[in-house]
Amino acid sequence: MNIDDTAPREPADDPPFAEAELPWNHPLARALSRLGRRFKRGDRGRPWILDSAVTAVVALLFCLPDLVHDGDGRHHPFDSQFTHLSLPGTLALQAGLVVPLLWRRKRPFPAFGVITAVFILQLALGVWLRADVAVLIALYSLVLHGELRRLPLACAVIAGALGLVAVRLPSDVHVLDALFFLFCAITAAVALGLAVRIRRAQLAVLRDRATRLEVERDQRSRLAAAAERTRVAREMHDIVGHNLSVIITLADGGAYASDVAPERGKQALLLIGDTGRQALGELRRMLGVLRERPAVPSAPELSPQPGIGDIDALCERIRAAGPRVVHRSSGELGSLDRGVQLAVYRIVQEALTNALKHGGPETRVDLAVSVEETLLHIDVHDTGPGTGNARPRPHDDQGHGIPGMRERAALYDGTVVAGPAPDGGWTLRATLDLTPPPGTDLAPSAVSGGAA
């Protein structure tokens, strides 16, 4: 086969640009982000430092030049229209404009009111100061930190004051041009404050949402862990309870038979070993799904969970402990879903364990598992001990056996009814609904057949 190296190759599935090329992943952007986070943490602990720094910068950049020019005899270019004050008067007006910036974030509206009042007084005196920029800073702080319902009033006051400034400008400056420049400054201050305020609100919403998502994730994890613990506890009860009951009964019978028929005692010990190994295998299989599976292709697969086909072996173990078990089944049981088969097996296992535990080795157990259309029925009846020395059966609200069976049946919209029989034994009847859930195309695997 000839391969043309000049043929165009398929484009790689790489993204159109590397993640490292994103602007926010640039080293300088990351350094600025870290610096900003440190600055915010420091500002939350000592907010007076930033307020003092802003006030000092405004004083150095806008107040000091006016004082220097007053000292060297230089004047403003608009001296023909504005009044020139002495040094003490200039200092007083500058202090009234700049000092309120110290509480511009804590008390934005009072600070804006004081600065605006000093500004209007300055206009009434016909004075021009570079420190008037404090009015725009106060307006920005009011938009960012204050109540927005007061913003229209503040803008109206500032607009009126700046209108007076435009009128007082020299005749060679057109009034409309001056108003355009001054109102653009107001608009810029308000827009910047609104933009920063909206951005902070969005970040607060995102942080709150992230916090709620973390809480919901933790809650889902706890619910999943609780459900898994319940499932493991139910499986442990079924496996350990059944096999220990069989082992204890075999051990008691073997101890009695060792003096009369040593061969029976040996047989009981062998059955105890087989039952213990099977219980250990089931426990390993169940707990194996809780471990993290190794990423090895040749790792052995876990054995499947028991199903309806394993009920015969279960009955044999019960028979080995003494009770006579008669097992009948009808219908296409082998084609049922694995989850249904596991539920049926566990219900039968619990019912036989209870019969062995409370009825003793002399009881007779009739077990029937049948499928009728979309319903699966489990009927278990034991004749009781017949000697009157059996322990009383638990009520529905005691122990974990009957509630566990009802939980398994409820997974398939089923029911479990258990109670004493008229002949002195015990009867349990479980019904499972095999109808597929809505939205599935699977037909129920329930076809009536002959008896097994």
PyMOL commands that set and color helices and strands:
alter all, ss='L'
color gray80, all
select helices_A, chain A and resi 19-21+23-25+27-45+47-71+87-103+108-125+130-145+148-168+175-260+262-288+308-320+338-359+401-410
alter helices_A, ss='H'
color red, helices_A
select strands_A, chain A and resi 324-330+364-372+375-382+415-420+426-433
alter strands_A, ss='S'
color yellow, strands_A
deselect
rebuild
show_as cartoon
